[in-house]
Amino acid sequence: MVLFLLVFALAIALGWPLGHYLAAVMRGGPMRGDGLFRWLERPLYALLGTDPERGMDWRAYAGAFLLSNAVLGAVVWVILMTQAWLPLNPDAAPNMSWDLALHTMVSFLTNTNQQHYAGQAQLSYLAQATAIVALQVVTPMMGLALVAATLRGLFGGRHADARQAEGAQDAPVDLGNYWADVIRPTLRFMLPLCLVGSVLLTSQGVPATLAAGPVAAPVDATVAMKEQKIPLGPVAPMVAVKQLGTNGGGWYGPNSAMPLENPTPLSNGLQTLAIVLIPVAVAFMVGPFTGRRKFAALVFGTMLTMSLLSAGLALWSEAHSATAQDIALMEGKEVRIGADASALWAAVTTQTSNGSVNSMHDSLAPLTGLVAIANMLINAIWGGIGCGLQQFIVYLLLGVFLAGLMTGRTPELFGRKIEAPEVKLLAVLVLLQPLVLLGLTAFTLAVPAITGNSNPGFHAISQVFYEYASAFANNGSGFEGLGDGTVWWNVSCAAVLALGRYPALIVPLAIAARLARKRQAPENAGTLQIETPTFALALIAVIAILTLLQFMPVLVLGPVADHLSLVAR
């Protein structure tokens, strides 16, 4: 409980100033440090051939986003399939197969970091530093850029007052410059934080070297293995960015359950805090960025309420429920970390789209696994950097639409009407999730030759559903024990990763641009007040209904039935 309270208290205390600083970065106005950062930014703008002051409409913004992803994806795919022939490969890591390289590329390109490989054995230092860590730095900032553009659209876009005064409602809406929205926070926010995090983790014993790992003799000289190579590398920088960027992909296969990635209680606390720190800062960013402090309070209050409920349920289930005394549940957990710290980590890593682990989620109590799955299905408790707030905006639009129907008024958000075209786009997002997750889960379970699960019965359903839910939520954690290193799992998960990322970012951007082109009506006594505790509770109810009840059958057949079978022993 001390760690639980400390993590959330520090996240709020540090997130407040970080959120205000991030808002200043995303607004693009004059700042302290411009002399240094502009010296770094100008060559990048020149290389890209863009003027950071030139705005984009939503199509140009989304096009630049997709173009950057396509170019980076192609480069990374090639690196992964040719790493054996490239430098900085002291451990002689082999080339990846096309399907594993495809899955790994899409996974890291979508800020998911779902891993069907063991990094210490299957990636070279060059691949880790360029293909993996580089994407871990830049892809969270892409999500942040999309949500910043969406927020601008919800409030009329840049120069909204001038457009409305001139009556130019059909003119393209200026949502900002994509390249500037990615480059500025990368250089001014993300990289400095990662540097601090890397230094702190190195101080705790996390390796940071380009030298090959040492060779050690086993303590038991009678075993067949006469020597063991200890894999090292520049681990601390990757761990810092994997946690701060809600990435989650570890240098080692066991992730932060591995002592070299997470050696001390302090490193465990620092990493738990880092997982949630920037998503909390993004929630605080909303107020100064939009000028609507009450709207920021709605966002932060709703997210915090869901977060505390989720973390509390996970802690109760893992350490104090009817199944907590089953000694088998300690399988897959680090004794030095304990059940409580493992449950807290499992909660915050799935509340965000982080996905790193300090215990094996396959070994969690069934109801803790249920909490983790529910967090990923919601994907907006804190969510990924930018992505979580983008998904929250989707729920907000749906909540306003439903509230308008119940009160007999045309739904409006910030004075702009939500009409049939916007609702149809929202319906696409609402239906996409169950169609993809339930369809692929049913097909995979129906064909045992491709399923690859290691547990019979109810837990087998949880294993398969968790893998696809994690991919769609761009989370990346898994119920390991699943044989996911196959062509089927690599290709199907790559498709789910893309379907969970790109529509969820681009569709709200398009909706915001449509709303921005509508004339803003002044607020009056009859206007739906969304910045209230009552609406926040209604919004939580909408989120629960849309994301949990539609998946109730698979949750009952999986983790709930698994829990009941343990209790009945």
Disulfide bonds with the S-S distance in Angstrom:
none
